[in-house]
């Protein structure tokens, strides 16, 4: 399956699916060396795109804060640290 749509325009799910296809191809050894190098480079770009999409999603997640009475009092930005 050749990639027609630019990586930057792929949804997270589509990019991840394509990355999984590339990994299967590389692990199977069915691709010639030159094609394997091209697939590896595409996979690297897809991995970076997926990481960027995940980071953007994490930045949008809010944590609900609760007061002493256990009632929601507001939200704070997500902090993975």
C-alpha positions as CSV (number, residue, x, y, z in Angstrom):
1,X,0.0,0.0,0.0
2,X,1.6,3.2,-1.1
3,X,1.0,6.4,0.9
4,X,-1.0,8.9,-1.2
5,X,-2.1,11.4,1.5
6,X,0.6,13.6,3.1
7,X,1.5,12.3,6.6
8,X,0.7,15.7,8.1
9,X,-2.9,15.3,6.9
10,X,-3.5,11.8,8.3
11,X,-5.6,11.2,11.3
12,X,-3.8,9.7,14.3
13,X,-5.6,6.4,13.6
14,X,-4.6,6.4,9.9
15,X,-1.0,7.2,10.7
16,X,-0.8,4.5,13.3
17,X,-2.3,1.9,10.9
18,X,0.2,2.8,8.2
19,X,3.0,2.6,10.7
20,X,1.9,-0.9,11.7
21,X,1.8,-1.9,8.1
22,X,5.4,-0.7,7.6
23,X,6.6,-2.5,10.7
24,X,5.0,-5.8,9.5
25,X,6.7,-5.4,6.1
26,X,10.1,-4.6,7.6
27,X,9.8,-7.5,10.1
28,X,8.8,-9.9,7.4
29,X,11.8,-9.1,5.2
30,X,9.7,-9.0,2.1
31,X,10.9,-5.6,1.0
32,X,14.2,-5.0,-0.9
33,X,16.9,-3.1,0.8
34,X,16.3,0.2,-0.9
35,X,12.5,-0.1,-0.4
36,X,13.2,-1.0,3.3
37,X,15.2,2.2,3.8
38,X,12.3,4.2,2.3
39,X,9.8,2.4,4.5
40,X,12.0,3.1,7.5
41,X,12.1,6.8,6.7
42,X,8.4,7.0,6.2
43,X,7.9,5.1,9.5
44,X,10.0,7.6,11.3
45,X,8.0,10.5,10.0
46,X,4.7,8.6,10.9
47,X,6.0,8.0,14.4
48,X,6.9,11.7,14.9
49,X,3.4,12.6,13.6
50,X,1.7,10.2,16.0
51,X,3.8,11.6,18.9
52,X,2.9,15.2,18.0
53,X,-0.8,14.3,17.8
54,X,-0.7,12.6,21.2
55,X,1.1,15.6,22.8
56,X,-1.5,17.9,21.3
57,X,-4.3,15.7,22.7
58,X,-2.6,15.7,26.2
59,X,-2.4,19.5,26.1
60,X,-6.2,19.7,25.7
61,X,-7.0,17.3,28.6
62,X,-8.1,19.1,31.8
63,X,-8.0,17.6,35.3
64,X,-11.1,18.2,37.4
65,X,-10.4,19.7,40.8
66,X,-12.6,18.8,43.8
67,X,-13.1,20.9,46.9
68,X,-13.2,19.7,50.5
69,X,-16.9,18.8,50.1
70,X,-16.0,16.6,47.1
71,X,-17.8,18.8,44.7
72,X,-16.1,19.9,41.4
73,X,-14.5,23.4,41.8
74,X,-12.9,23.8,38.4
75,X,-10.2,22.4,36.1
76,X,-6.4,22.6,35.7
77,X,-4.4,21.7,32.6
78,X,-3.2,18.1,32.3
79,X,0.3,17.5,33.7
80,X,1.8,14.1,32.9
81,X,4.8,14.7,35.2
